[in-house]
Amino acid sequence: MTRPLAPSQSQFLSVVSRDEAVRRFGEAYDARPLGSETVLLADLLGRVLADTVKAPVDVPPFDRAMVDGFAVRASDCATASEAAPTMLRLNGEHIHCGHAPGLVVLPGTATPIATGGPLPRGADAVVMIEHTEPGDGGLVRIARAVAPGQCVAFAGSDLALGETILRAGTVVTAREIGILAACGIAEAAVHRRPRVGVISTGDELVEPGRPLRPAAIYDTNASIVAASVAENGGLPVRFGVIADDAEALRAAMLRAHAECDMVVLSGGTSKGEGDLTHRIVGELGAPGLVVHGVALKPGKPLGLAVCAGKPVVLLPGFPTSAMFTFHDIVAPVLRRMAGLPPRAEASVEAVVPYRVASDVGRTEYVSVALVDGAQGLAAHPVGKGSGAISSFAQADGFLTVDALAEAVPAGAHVEVRLLGPQVRVPDLVVVGSHCTGLDAVVDAVVARGFTVRIVAAGSLGGLQAAKRGECDLAPMHLLHPESGIYNAPWLDEGLELVPGWRRLQGIVFRRDDGRFAGRTADQAVAAALADADCLMVNRNQGAGTRMLIDTLLGGARPGGYWNQPRSHNAVAASVAQNRADWGVAIAPVAEAYGLGFIPLGPEHYDFALVSARKSRPAAAAFLEALRDPAVRDAVADLGFTPAEA
């Protein structure tokens, strides 16, 4: 029988500010390194030194030649020149690396020596071989004067015995490994990596690699959290996906807490009867939850606890929420536990091209992609909601909207905190309507060595970006209502039309639906409008397909009109899964989802090219790829008809 949950944890979601959450967490858990362990040289990469290291030997351990030449007494060559060379008698040995010299360099003599060879007794300089010539009778002609110590690396000149070579807290890279190896050090004491238990919770989760059952989703958080733990000095220990079962979840949490130094769970943090994790935390030890609910967007359901001296973190289930809160609040604590320095934060100033609305009362993080604009860098929001993993993957950084602000106005200059160490402005920027055919063209451009960024902003969004000079090309399929012509009437001065391909659009429906099967488009729309129970799925404002739909409906607003997904695939999925009965999508998508299809006609998927960027190498490569027969064949294989070349 399942035991009752701890009553002390029944109250939660008392929302606090981000700074207050950090303060409470810091007061409850004083993060510091967890002790040290000795690690072999081969395993030191990325580890953090726990102790300062001093050189146990001189490096180099002896005086050695820095060039190929002759070991000499500098006083013998003090007056040597091309016009009046000095003649020295050769000693009967040749000094190589790894061989100790046996003969003394007496006055008037020289010993051949290779680079790195130990300097023989009596010698105090090395003459480069380029400044010598062989003489007769075992002599060598010296044509250049040398000073004492010339071309010699003295013992300890690199690292001296007892010298501090690496300090505690140093993150070991290939450079540090080289220094340790040069000193003959085969192992070193490093901070122990914190073991972090990673648990995902939720009845809907399926581990990657297994079949996806109905109403389920793949668990992405466990993989992302584990990788983020490793990036920040921890050792992730995965406990798998745990269903929303109190006893199973309790067992996993107790085990993770016992075996690890930190526990990170994702999912089950919101206020609801099915959310168990926050209530089980109280059983792990005092003080328990210190924060449950932070005024962040995304990330409001974040829970922070300290149980019997170990931090326990309850991340939101949505991937973007989980990642922002982990990197902002949890990673700094983990890095201190691992002995790592704070993460180096880099930021740039950029212009927001259009207004970004926000919720007053919550600090909001907005993922952005950076592109070159007319006023410098432009920050295009790429957020698709806290459940979208792609928004985090596609972003260069994020901007922060203050909790008291209701929006970031268009044209505002903002600070963008980078997710990586530097700005990755691509060679080619494409903003507008996305299509699988576009991927075929971009693949050819990338194969030529260029970097490309695609920002899916819809046809109108791309057109506006092109007019502002924030992209090279804007893919679009906008039907001009007055002329009935696609795309060309929408272009302003400074833009030119580049033909792409034709996509057959039509009404999609389940094949067994008699309201649509066997009907013309007009008949099908009439039947749909006549049935109050017939639900449509629309497209987002700004999409070319949305303009076609509004023309098709003639002002009608049937049920489902305000359901506005942003892609053809989302429309098809809605119909295929019986959440809607009809919508408008392209033929290849209808076929992929096994739907019926009533053609409406071909739409023109073309590109608005910014004329001022036409001569840029990456833009030229894109135009060449559009004409490439292999690319055109690839586009045709996807179900599209390339425009006449």
Secondary structure, 3 states (H helix, E strand, C coil): CCCCCCHHHCCCCCCECHHHHHHHHHHHCCCCCCCEEEEEHHHCCCCEECCCEECCCCECCCCEECCCEEEECHHHHCCCCCCCCEEEEECCCCECCCCCCCCCCCCCEEEEECCCCECCCCCCEEEEHHHEEECCCCEEEECCCCCCCCCEECCCCCECCCCEEECCCCECCHHHHHHHHHCCCCEEEEECCCEEEEEEECCCEECCCCCCCCCCEECCHHHHHHHHHHHCCCEEEEEEEECCCHHHHHHHHHHHHHHCCEEEEECCCCCCCCCCHHHHHHHHCCEEEEEECECEECCCCCEEEEECCEEEEEECCCHHHHHHHHHHHHHHHHHHHCCCCCCCCCEEEEECCCCEECCCCCEEEEEEEEEEECCEEEEEECCCCCCCHHHHHHCCEEEEECCCCCEECCCCEEEEEECCCCCCCCCEEEEECCCHHHHHHHHHHHHCCCCEEEEECHHHHHHHHHHCCCCCEEEECCECCCCCCECHHHCCCCEEEEEEEEEEEEEEECCCCCCCCCCCHHHHHHHHHHCCCCCEECCCCCCHHHHHHHHHHCCCCCCCCCCCCCCHHHHHHHHHCCCCCEEEEEHHHHHHCCCEEEEEEEEEEEEEEEHHHCCCHHHHHHHHHHHCHHHHHHHHHCCCEECCC
